Amino acid sequence: MVAPIGIDPDWLPMGFTFVSDDALSYNDLDACDGVLTGCTVAIATTGTLVLCHGAASAPQSAAGRRALTLVPDYHICVVQLSSVVETVSEAMHFLETWKKQPMTLISGPSATADIEMTRIQGVHGPRLLDVVLVR
């Protein structure tokens, strides 16, 4: 399993080996068993997770770099209860300080109809996502 640099060590369960993502290659990320990250804000009404990427100087930035959340097939996302808001507009207000950071929004499996207008689900991002809500 891979975890971003600076993640809270209390989030890492015992009995698993975690590699710190120090610019691992895409091939290394693809070969890993999964990734454990944090979430900047979660939106209750839509079930959306918002991950802000960048420096791990604050707990809300525990998502690491963007590739870390898109390449591995399995993603465990830790959501702090204090980071859950009810509506999209509340999330946008919460994210005001993050507006210049790259973000990933997760609201279900990815999909596209680019190829011969046939809808294909699970085009990119993890195939499996577990969300852990903590106080």
VENFEN-V505192 format. One record per residue. N is the residue number from 0. RES is the residue in one small letter. PSI is psi in whole degrees, -180 to 180 (none if undefined). NEAR is the number of other C-alpha atoms within 10 Angstrom. Layout:
n=N res=RES psi=PSI near=NEAR
n=N res=RES psi=PSI near=NEAR
This chain:
n=0 res=m psi=149 near=20
n=1 res=v psi=146 near=22
n=2 res=a psi=148 near=27
n=3 res=p psi=154 near=25
n=4 res=i psi=136 near=19
n=5 res=g psi=3 near=17
n=6 res=i psi=149 near=22
n=7 res=d psi=118 near=14
n=8 res=p psi=-22 near=8
n=9 res=d psi=-18 near=7
n=10 res=w psi=-18 near=14
n=11 res=l psi=113 near=15
n=12 res=p psi=149 near=9
n=13 res=m psi=153 near=8
n=14 res=g psi=1 near=6
n=15 res=f psi=148 near=8
n=16 res=t psi=125 near=11
n=17 res=f psi=133 near=18
n=18 res=v psi=132 near=14
n=19 res=s psi=132 near=15
n=20 res=d psi=93 near=19
n=21 res=d psi=67 near=12
n=22 res=a psi=45 near=13
n=23 res=l psi=148 near=14
n=24 res=s psi=162 near=12
n=25 res=y psi=-37 near=12
n=26 res=n psi=-41 near=10
n=27 res=d psi=-42 near=13
n=28 res=l psi=-40 near=22
n=29 res=d psi=-30 near=17
n=30 res=a psi=-12 near=13
n=31 res=c psi=163 near=16
n=32 res=d psi=-22 near=13
n=33 res=g psi=-173 near=22
n=34 res=v psi=148 near=27
n=35 res=l psi=123 near=25
n=36 res=t psi=175 near=26
n=37 res=g psi=-179 near=27
n=38 res=c psi=137 near=25
n=39 res=t psi=-48 near=27
n=40 res=v psi=146 near=26
n=41 res=a psi=139 near=25
n=42 res=i psi=114 near=20
n=43 res=a psi=-45 near=14
n=44 res=t psi=-28 near=10
n=45 res=t psi=-12 near=13
n=46 res=g psi=23 near=14
n=47 res=t psi=136 near=18
n=48 res=l psi=132 near=22
n=49 res=v psi=120 near=22
n=50 res=l psi=120 near=27
n=51 res=c psi=131 near=26
n=52 res=h psi=147 near=23
n=53 res=g psi=-155 near=17
n=54 res=a psi=144 near=15
n=55 res=a psi=44 near=17
n=56 res=s psi=-10 near=11
n=57 res=a psi=151 near=11
n=58 res=p psi=-33 near=14
n=59 res=q psi=-9 near=20
n=60 res=s psi=20 near=24
n=61 res=a psi=17 near=27
n=62 res=a psi=-17 near=32
n=63 res=g psi=-159 near=25
n=64 res=r psi=160 near=22
n=65 res=r psi=-42 near=15
n=66 res=a psi=-32 near=17
n=67 res=l psi=-31 near=26
n=68 res=t psi=-4 near=27
n=69 res=l psi=-26 near=18
n=70 res=v psi=-51 near=22
n=71 res=p psi=149 near=25
n=72 res=d psi=-21 near=19
n=73 res=y psi=134 near=21
n=74 res=h psi=124 near=24
n=75 res=i psi=123 near=19
n=76 res=c psi=121 near=21
n=77 res=v psi=124 near=19
n=78 res=v psi=121 near=22
n=79 res=q psi=134 near=18
n=80 res=l psi=-35 near=13
n=81 res=s psi=-14 near=11
n=82 res=s psi=5 near=17
n=83 res=v psi=127 near=20
n=84 res=v psi=165 near=17
n=85 res=e psi=-44 near=13
n=86 res=t psi=165 near=15
n=87 res=v psi=-42 near=15
n=88 res=s psi=-36 near=11
n=89 res=e psi=-39 near=13
n=90 res=a psi=-42 near=20
n=91 res=m psi=-39 near=15
n=92 res=h psi=-44 near=11
n=93 res=f psi=-38 near=15
n=94 res=l psi=0 near=17
n=95 res=e psi=-42 near=9
n=96 res=t psi=-12 near=9
n=97 res=w psi=6 near=17
n=98 res=k psi=-18 near=12
n=99 res=k psi=1 near=9
n=100 res=q psi=149 near=14
n=101 res=p psi=142 near=12
n=102 res=m psi=150 near=18
n=103 res=t psi=130 near=17
n=104 res=l psi=128 near=13
n=105 res=i psi=118 near=17
n=106 res=s psi=37 near=12
n=107 res=g psi=179 near=13
n=108 res=p psi=145 near=14
n=109 res=s psi=157 near=14
n=110 res=a psi=154 near=12
n=111 res=t psi=157 near=13
n=112 res=a psi=28 near=10
n=113 res=d psi=-28 near=9
n=114 res=i psi=107 near=8
n=115 res=e psi=31 near=6
n=116 res=m psi=26 near=8
n=117 res=t psi=125 near=9
n=118 res=r psi=127 near=11
n=119 res=i psi=128 near=12
n=120 res=q psi=148 near=13
n=121 res=g psi=41 near=13
n=122 res=v psi=-42 near=12
n=123 res=h psi=166 near=14
n=124 res=g psi=176 near=19
n=125 res=p psi=146 near=19
n=126 res=r psi=-27 near=16
n=127 res=l psi=135 near=13
n=128 res=l psi=125 near=18
n=129 res=d psi=135 near=11
n=130 res=v psi=129 near=15
n=131 res=v psi=117 near=13
n=132 res=l psi=124 near=13
n=133 res=v psi=153 near=11
n=134 res=r psi=none near=7
